[in-house]
Amino acid sequence: MKRKILAIDESKAIRFLLQTVLGQNHQVITASDGCSALYWLSKRNLPDVIIADPQMPDMQDWELLEHLTSSGLYGHIPIIVLSALDKKETIQKCKELGITECFQQPFNPVELEKAVERVLSYAKSKSEAEPVLRAV
């Protein structure tokens, strides 16, 4: 059974790219905004990893990711950030939220695919080691 990835991005091109690149080995569900993503999650859908832009058209910057990382229901789901925001700010905010993988846009799809495999294997092993932020 393919692992589920929830990809949340306002850009139709980015969602298509994620679906194309990651859809070969994973089931990729896409959402164009934070409310659509939260609605999908509220239907008892739990992805194995979430890929999201911190800027949502229907929310303040980082609002969706703050909600997800602090949630008792979704806080355990690994998140990969795809950001067009300032790199230094993005890295700092990811550290604050406990997000271990972040990419600046434009990003390398091959590196993103490696990051997905990394977070999936880390989540599977449930290692006690402190996660280390990787910013690409």
Residue pairs with C-beta under 8 A, 6 or more apart in sequence:
2 25
2 26
2 27
3 26
3 27
3 48
3 49
3 120
4 26
4 27
4 28
4 29
4 45
4 46
4 47
4 48
4 49
5 18
5 22
5 26
5 27
5 28
5 29
5 47
5 48
5 49
5 50
5 51
5 116
6 29
6 30
6 31
6 37
6 40
6 41
6 45
6 47
6 49
6 50
6 51
6 52
7 14
7 15
7 18
7 19
7 22
7 28
7 29
7 30
7 31
7 50
7 51
7 52
8 30
8 31
8 32
8 33
8 34
8 36
8 37
8 50
8 51
8 52
8 53
8 56
8 64
9 15
9 18
9 30
9 32
9 51
9 52
9 53
9 82
10 32
10 33
10 53
10 55
10 56
10 57
11 53
12 32
14 53
14 82
14 105
15 30
15 32
17 109
18 28
18 30
18 51
18 112
19 28
19 30
21 109
21 112
21 113
22 28
22 112
22 113
22 116
26 48
26 116
29 40
29 45
29 47
31 37
31 40
32 57
33 56
33 57
33 58
33 59
34 56
34 58
34 59
34 63
34 64
35 58
35 59
37 50
37 52
37 64
38 64
38 67
41 73
41 74
46 74
46 77
47 77
48 77
48 78
48 120
48 123
49 77
49 78
49 79
49 80
49 116
49 119
49 120
49 123
50 68
50 74
50 77
50 78
50 79
50 80
51 79
51 80
51 81
51 82
51 112
51 116
52 64
52 65
52 68
52 79
52 80
52 81
52 82
53 81
53 82
53 83
53 84
53 105
54 61
54 62
54 64
54 65
54 81
54 83
54 85
54 90
54 93
55 61
55 83
55 84
55 85
56 63
56 64
61 85
62 93
62 97
65 79
65 81
65 97
65 99
66 97
67 74
68 74
68 75
68 77
68 79
69 75
69 79
69 97
69 98
69 99
78 100
78 101
78 119
78 120
78 122
78 123
79 97
79 99
79 101
80 99
80 101
80 102
80 103
80 112
80 115
80 116
80 119
81 90
81 94
81 99
81 101
81 102
81 103
82 102
82 103
82 105
82 107
82 112
83 90
83 102
83 103
83 104
83 105
84 104
84 105
87 104
87 135
90 102
90 104
90 135
91 102
91 133
91 135
94 100
94 102
94 133
94 135
95 133
98 131
99 133
100 119
100 122
100 131
100 132
100 133
100 134
101 115
101 118
101 119
101 133
101 134
101 136
102 133
102 134
102 135
102 136
103 111
103 112
103 115
103 135
103 136
104 135
104 136
107 136
108 136
111 136
115 134
115 136
118 134
122 131
